[in-house]
């Protein structure tokens, strides 16, 4: 399938119903154990943060700190020259990637690298390296990701209306959802756009890793708040929605103390796209114990765009009162 392929029912490989397995949407955000994973292409700095592939920390302004591309993944004109963020290896200590809530916004996914469906936004290359607890790369692992669009909506008619606001452009689309299988080196890449914000959640990306059809971990990753503020404060499709109400400092799923362990390393590319990467460590066996992200209370607002917030329409039937809080996502 080409990168800009639209949804085709023959390509839909997973459904939310299969993942939830009969469990309703009333999922509770679970706290989770430290991901002190060795940094992809870098090293842990001892505080939970990671150094970048070039020895820097967190984000890199690149050659022009004022330049971010727009126009979606079509603007990734230098993609073939993006560096390998995992070139330096992962080190000798790989701690487990821990669990976070699935949330109500999971829906059918599609096997593809470009998950944008030509949606506008700041282009992003997401790179993941999947390894086991001995830091051995895992080929053949399925990495399934989903996140909100720049306007703060999720896609899919099978997602909760709290996630799509029942917006026709969202329910008829499948943007910002996709699955890829790791190569012989344990790596998988996605082309996407920087996620938007919605009330009660910091900007984040969901993922599930499966091996031989079995789920090994479902969790979430965040971005550095300085990067979030830069993009939201300056870029089209993001700045017009105004400031967000939730940051890594007060998120209800990934706590401020845990956020550095679940944060992408990032670097601005020469074409103005963002390269973001993370090493994900899965159990060597499902019989091994899993862990949960520490510190996230799971309280607060809804897991998708809430009624009336940020220019998003209320869900159908909402009467203007306080809606019952759906699960966090």
C-alpha positions in Angstrom: 0.0 0.0 0.0 1.4 3.5 -0.8 2.1 5.9 2.0 -0.9 8.1 1.1 -3.3 5.2 0.6 -6.7 5.8 1.9 -8.6 3.3 4.1 -9.4 0.0 2.4 -11.4 -2.5 4.4 -9.1 -5.2 3.1 -6.2 -3.6 4.9 -7.8 -3.2 8.2 -6.0 -5.6 10.4 -7.1 -5.0 14.0 -10.3 -3.8 15.6 -10.9 -2.1 18.9 -13.4 -4.7 19.8 -10.8 -7.4 19.5 -8.4 -5.5 21.7 -10.9 -4.7 24.4 -12.1 -8.3 24.3 -15.5 -7.4 25.7 -14.2 -5.0 28.2 -16.2 -1.7 28.1 -14.8 1.7 27.8 -14.6 2.1 31.5 -10.9 1.5 31.6 -9.0 3.1 34.5 -5.7 4.8 33.9 -3.1 2.5 35.6 -0.1 3.9 37.3 3.2 2.3 35.8 6.8 1.4 36.8 9.9 3.4 35.8 11.1 3.1 32.2 14.7 3.7 32.9 15.4 2.2 29.4 18.7 2.9 27.9 18.4 5.8 25.5 18.2 5.0 21.8 21.4 6.2 20.3 22.3 7.8 23.7 22.5 7.1 27.4 20.4 7.7 30.4 21.4 10.8 32.3 20.6 9.4 35.7 17.5 11.5 36.2 15.2 9.6 34.0 16.0 11.8 31.0 18.0 10.6 28.0 20.8 12.1 26.0 20.3 12.3 22.2 22.1 10.5 19.5 24.4 13.5 19.2 25.0 13.7 22.9 22.5 16.5 23.4 19.5 16.4 25.6 15.9 16.3 24.5 15.3 18.6 21.5 17.7 20.1 19.1 17.1 23.3 17.2 18.8 22.1 14.1 20.4 24.5 11.6 17.5 27.0 11.7 15.8 27.1 15.2 13.0 29.2 13.8 12.0 26.9 11.0 9.3 24.2 11.3 7.7 22.7 8.1 4.0 22.7 7.4 1.9 20.8 4.9 2.0 17.4 6.4 4.2 14.5 5.4 4.6 15.7 1.8 6.9 18.4 3.2 9.4 15.7 4.3 11.7 16.4 1.4 14.9 15.3 3.1 13.5 12.1 4.6 16.0 9.8 2.8 18.8 11.7 4.6 17.4 11.6 8.1 20.0 10.1 10.5 19.7 6.8 12.2 19.0 7.8 15.9 19.9 4.3 17.0 23.3 4.1 15.4 25.1 4.2 18.7 23.2 1.2 20.0 21.1 0.9 23.2 23.8 0.1 25.8 23.8 -2.8 28.2 20.9 -2.1 30.5 17.3 -2.2 29.2 14.5 -1.7 31.8 11.0 -2.7 31.0 8.6 -0.4 29.2 5.6 -0.3 31.4 1.8 -0.2 31.0 -0.6 2.8 30.7 -4.3 2.8 29.9 -5.5 1.9 26.4 -8.1 4.7 26.6 -11.4 5.0 24.7 -9.8 6.3 21.5 -8.4 3.1 20.1 -10.1 2.0 16.8 -9.3 0.0 13.7 -5.8 0.3 12.5 -4.1 -0.1 9.1 -0.8 -1.6 8.1 1.1 1.4 6.7 4.1 3.7 7.3 2.5 7.0 6.5 -0.5 7.3 8.8 -1.4 10.9 8.0 -3.8 10.3 5.1 -2.6 13.7 3.7 -3.7 15.6 6.8 -2.0 18.9 7.2 0.3 19.6 10.1 4.0 19.7 11.2 5.6 16.6 9.7 7.1 14.0 12.0 9.1 10.9 11.5 8.6 8.5 14.5 11.3 5.9 14.9 11.0 3.0 17.4 13.5 0.3 18.4 11.9 -2.7 20.1 14.3 -4.8 22.3 13.9 -7.3 25.1 15.3 -7.0 28.6 18.7 -8.2 27.5 18.8 -5.3 24.9 18.4 -7.8 22.0 16.5 -6.3 19.1 13.1 -8.0 18.4 12.3 -8.6 14.7 8.7 -9.3 13.7 7.1 -7.3 16.5 3.9 -5.4 15.6 3.9 -1.8 16.7 0.5 -0.2 16.6 0.2 3.6 17.2 -2.6 6.2 17.4 -2.8 9.8 18.3 -4.9 12.9 17.9 -4.8 15.2 14.9 -3.5 18.8 15.1 -7.0 20.0 15.9 -7.3 17.6 18.9 -9.6 15.0 17.4 -9.1 11.3 16.9 -10.4 9.5 13.8 -12.7 6.6 13.2 -16.4 5.9 13.5 -15.6 3.1 15.9 -13.8 5.4 18.4 -15.8 7.0 21.3 -17.6 10.2 20.4 -15.6 11.8 23.2 -12.6 11.2 20.9 -14.1 12.3 17.6 -16.8 14.8 18.8 -18.8 13.0 16.1 -17.2 15.3 13.6 -17.8 13.9 10.1 -14.3 14.6 8.9 -13.0 12.6 11.8 -15.4 9.7 11.8 -15.0 9.2 8.1 -11.2 9.1 8.3 -8.6 6.8 9.7 -5.8 9.3 10.0 -3.1 9.0 12.6 -3.6 5.3 13.1 -1.2 2.6 11.8 0.7 -0.5 12.5 4.1 -1.6 11.2 6.3 -4.7 11.8 9.8 -4.4 13.1 12.6 -5.3 10.7 15.6 -7.5 11.4 17.1 -4.8 13.5 14.0 -4.4 15.6 13.2 -1.0 14.1 10.0 0.5 12.7 9.2 4.0 11.4 6.1 6.0 10.9 5.5 9.3 9.0 2.9 11.4 10.7 2.0 15.0 11.9 2.7 16.4 15.4 -0.4 15.7 17.6 -2.7 18.3 18.8 -3.8 18.9 22.4 -7.1 18.4 24.1 -8.3 19.2 27.6 -7.1 17.1 30.6 -4.2 15.4 28.7 -0.6 16.4 27.8 0.3 15.8 24.2 0.9 12.1 23.8 1.1 9.1 21.5 -0.4 5.7 22.2 1.2 2.4 21.3 0.7 -1.3 21.6 3.4 -3.9 20.9 2.4 -7.4 19.9 4.5 -10.5 19.2 3.1 -13.5 17.5 -0.4 -12.0 17.9 0.0 -11.6 21.7 0.0 -8.2 23.4 3.2 -7.5 25.3 2.7 -3.9 26.3 0.3 -1.0 25.8 1.5 2.4 26.9 2.0 6.1 26.0 4.8 8.5 25.1 5.0 12.3 25.5 7.1 15.2 24.2 9.2 17.8 26.0 7.0 20.7 27.1 9.4 23.3 25.6 8.9 21.6 22.2 5.2 21.5 22.7 5.0 25.2 23.6 7.2 26.1 20.6 5.0 24.3 18.2 1.6 25.2 19.7 2.7 28.8 20.1 4.0 29.4 16.5 2.7 26.9 14.0 -0.5 27.0 11.8 -3.2 24.5 12.8 -1.8 24.5 16.4 -1.5 28.2 17.5 -5.1 29.2 16.6 -6.5 26.9 19.2 -4.8 28.8 22.0 -2.8 27.5 25.0 -3.4 24.0 26.3 -4.6 23.4 29.8 -2.5 20.3 30.6 1.2 19.8 30.4 3.7 17.1 31.5 3.6 18.8 34.9 -0.1 18.1 35.6 -1.1 15.2 33.3 -3.4 12.6 34.8 -1.9 9.5 33.2 1.9 10.1 33.0 3.0 12.0 36.1 5.5 14.9 36.1 8.0 12.6 37.8 7.5 9.8 35.2 7.4 12.0 32.1 11.1 12.1 31.4 11.1 8.3 31.2 8.3 8.3 28.7 9.6 11.2 26.6 10.6 11.0 22.9 14.1 12.2 22.1 13.8 14.7 19.2 15.7 16.6 16.6 14.7 19.1 13.9 15.6 18.0 10.4 17.0 20.2 7.6 13.6 20.2 5.9 11.8 21.4 9.0 10.3 18.1 10.0 10.7 16.6 13.4 12.6 13.3 14.0 11.4 11.7 17.3 12.6 8.3 18.6 12.3 5.9 21.5 13.6 2.5 22.5 10.8 0.3 23.7 11.6 -2.7 25.9 9.3 -5.7 26.1 9.2 -8.7 28.3 11.2 -11.7 27.0 8.2 -13.8 27.9 4.6 -13.2 28.8 5.1 -15.2 31.9 7.4 -12.4 33.2 5.8 -9.7 35.3 4.7 -6.5 33.7 4.8 -3.0 35.4 2.7 0.1 35.4 3.6 3.8 34.9 4.0 5.4 38.4 2.3 8.5 39.5 -0.6 9.0 37.1 -3.7 9.6 39.1 -6.1 8.7 36.3 -8.5 11.5 37.4 -9.5 14.6 35.6 -11.3 15.2 32.4 -12.3 12.8 29.6 -9.9 10.8 27.5 -10.9 12.5 24.3 -11.8 16.1 23.4 -14.3 17.2 26.1 -17.6 18.8 25.3 -17.3 22.4 24.2 -13.5 22.6 24.7 -11.0 24.1 22.3 -13.5 24.8 19.6 -14.6 21.1 19.5 -18.4 20.5 19.3 -20.1 18.7 22.2 -21.0 15.0 21.6 -24.5 14.3 20.4 -27.1 14.5 23.2 -25.0 16.5 25.6 -27.3 18.9 27.4 -24.8 21.4 28.6 -24.4 19.9 32.0 -21.4 18.0 33.4 -21.1 14.8 31.5 -20.0 11.6 33.2 -16.2 11.3 32.9 -15.2 8.7 30.3 -12.0 6.7 30.8 -8.7 8.4 30.3 -7.0 8.1 26.9 
